[in-house]
Amino acid sequence: MKATIHPHYRTVVFHDTSANEYFFVGSTIKTDREIERDGVTYPYVTIEVSSASHPYYTGKQKSFTTEGSAARFQQRFGRFFNDKKA
């Protein structure tokens, strides 16, 4: 195997800015920023969404009804069409 074709794999700190959480993950991502955590300097990457802030993982996801579109339409607009004109 060639030694120069593989990217440098190292521990990187990902910072979820919306939840203010830090994740230490092995990655090959390139970054110029660094942060010191627990006396050790790590490469630093900011992210906007992670498992700490995503609604699916936090349990704050909106649930949708399983009735279907026809039932929802009748619920919203059925009163306009229920008047039978003879």
Steps between C-alpha positions, in 0.01 A plus 500: 500500500614852429564705813412840352151432363312454829360803688620577851260340753484666842265596784304815416272708726163577342310782673121512461442874532122475544520265801850600617615135503845368412564165330838329469496298179768340288502673161705590195338844460740786433474814713726789594332564836610343828358479851653392828292252701626320811854630442524358146475699176257354243386608154167686536191497275167674567172343391143626520310174551596181681329230702494743795290758316310318224126470574493130409756409765384743768137383489365839391403385153153590378283198442278481197163333486467170324144561381590603150446805287131436424406483868697815578330681212155399628592612849614841382257574217218248539264758649494685169398192302254339745216739406288305255337722243190362334 
